[in-house]
Amino acid sequence: MMRWLPSTRMSLIIAGACGIASVIVAGLANSLAIFYSSGFSAIQNWLSDLGGTSYAAFLNVPRPSVSSPTTILLSQWGLIVAGLLAVVFALGLFLQADSPVYRLGAALGVVGTAGLCAEGIFLAPAGVMHLVAFYTFGLLAPTAMLLIGGTFILSKKWLAGLSVTLGIVALGGTSMTAYGRSIPELVLLAAVALWAITLSVRMVRRAA
């Protein structure tokens, strides 16, 4: 087991706690936004529609208007806060990186989670900026999962298998978002969330 200085151990514990908190915040904010939305449909709407639908995304297709001041507030601050917490978690990955591949994965994780935060800053009505933020998260976060998972092949096969599997599932969700609307988005978020919780708990336990 690695030995860390007390300050590094505390940083890892904080990063791990932020990883868990980010999942809770994102899940709670999305759940409440859907609850307070009238007419939200998983097969007709994207989750982004909860933040406003004045921009018809890249398919330029009609769908129910489901946003309100409450859903917009929940979407915006939920994404921003969850994204910031996730960035802290991703930075924590650097502290336990022991290979160039792991560091690259952690770097992509930082950029990807910053994209999640940017989704809240640039809600759906922002148009292309929102799409750039979404795909920054949807492509880079799963890639980070694959790279970091690959570094566990020799030491933690179960963790390598879990990371690679969830990374592939997450990328699949991202690739189908244009057509499946919120269902592939939920698959992406669930895969990333399960991986983040697993790595966060491991991070805290190793530092404790």
N, C-alpha and C positions, 0 to 999 in steps of 0.2 A: 504493500500500500504506500502511496506517495505520502511524504511528510511535508506539510506546509507551515509557514510562519503563521502566528496567531492572526495577523491582519489579513493574510490571504485566506485563511480558513473562514474568517468572518465574512469576507467578500463573497466566497463561494456559497455560504449559507444564505446570504442576502440574495444572491443571484438565483439560487434554487427556489427560494420563497417567492421571488418575483415571477419565476416561470410558472409556478402553480397559480399565483394570483392572477396572472394574465389570462389563463384559461378560464378561471372563475368569472372574471370581469367580462370577457368576451361572450361567454355563454349566457351570463345573466342579462347583459345588455341586449343581445339579440333576442333572447326569449321574451323579455319584457316588451321590446319593440314590436315583435310579432303579436304578442298578447294585446297590445294597445292599438294594433292596426286593424282597420275594418276591411275585410275582404282579401287579406293576403293569401295568395295561393302558391304553394311550393312548386307547382308545375307551370304557372304562368308568370310568376315574378322572380326577379333576382333579389337577394338580400339587400343589395344596394338600393333597390326601389324604396326601402324604408327611409332612406335619407333624401328622397326626392326623385321624381321621374320626369323632370322637364327635359332631360337629355335621353334620347331613345337608344342609348348604347350603340354598339357597332352593327347590330342587326337591323336597327331602325324598325322594330316591330312594335305593334300596339300591345299593351298589357294593362291590367287594372291599376289605377292610381291608389296607392295604399299608404302614402306618407301623411304625416300630420306634424304639428310642432313637437309633439311628444316623441314620436318615432324618430324624427330628425335629431332631436337632442340626444336620445339614447344611442342612436347609430353613431353620431359624431363623437361624443365623449367616450362611448364604449370602445370604439376603435382606437381613439387617441391614447386613452389610458392603458388599454390592453397592449397596444403597440409599444408604448414606452416601457412598460413592465417587461415585455418580451425582449426588448433591446438589452435591458440589464441582464436578463437570463443569457442571451447570446454572448454578451461580453464575458460573462462568467465562464463560458465554454473555453475562452482563450486561456484562462488561468489554469485549466487542467489539460491543455493541449500538449501532446507529447510527440507530435509528428507534423511535418509540413502539410500533409493531407488534412489532418484534423484542424490545423490553423486555417486552411483555406475554407473548410466547411464552416468553421466558426465565423470567418469573415463574411461569407455569403449569408450566414444566419443573421448577422447584424444588419446587413443591407436589406435582407428580406423582411425582417421584423420592422425595420424602419418604414418599409413599404406599407405594412399593415397600419402603422400610425398615419402615414400619408393618406391612406384611404379615408380616414376620418377627417383630415384637414381638407381634402379635395373630395367632397361627396359626389354622388352620381351627376348632379347638375353641372359639375365642373368638366364633364365630358372626357376628353382624351387624357387629361391629367389623372382622372380617377382610374381609367383603364390601365395607364402606366403603373400607377401605385398598386393596383390589384395584381397585375402580372409580375411585378417585382416581388411581391410576396408569394404568389402562387407558383412561381417557377424557382426562385432562389431558395426559399425555405425547404421545399422537398429535396432540392439538389444538395443542400447542406445536410439533410438527413441521410442521404445516400453516401456522401463522402465520409461523414463522421461514423456512420454505421460500418463502412468498409474497414475502418481502422480497428474495429473490435473483432474482426474475423479470427485472429489468432488467440485472443485473450478471453473474449466473452461472445461465444458463438450465438447464444440466445439473443443477446442484445444486438449483435450484427444482423441476425435474421429479422428481428422485430423492426429495426431501423430501416433496413432496405425494403422490407415489405410495405411498411407504412409510407416510405418515401415514394415508392411506385404507385401506391394507392392515391397519395396526395397529388402526384403529377397527373394521374388519370382523371382525378376530379377537376383539376385545372383545365385539362384539354377538352373536357366535355361541358364546361360551364356555358359556352356560347349557345349550346343546344338544350341542355338539361335544366338551365336556369338555376334555381336555388338548391336543387337536390345535389348536383355535383359540388356546389359550393360547400354544402354541409358535410359532404364526404371529405373534401379537402381540409376543412376546419377540424373535423373529428380526428383525422389521421395525424395532423400536426399537433393537436391538443394532447392526444394519447402519448405521442413521442416526447413532447415537452414535459409532461408530468413525469414520465418514466425517467428522463434524464435529470429533471429537477430533484426528484427524490433521491436518486443515486448521488447527485452532487452534494446534497445536504448530508447524507449518511457518510460519505467519504470524508467530508470536512469536519464532522462532529467528533 
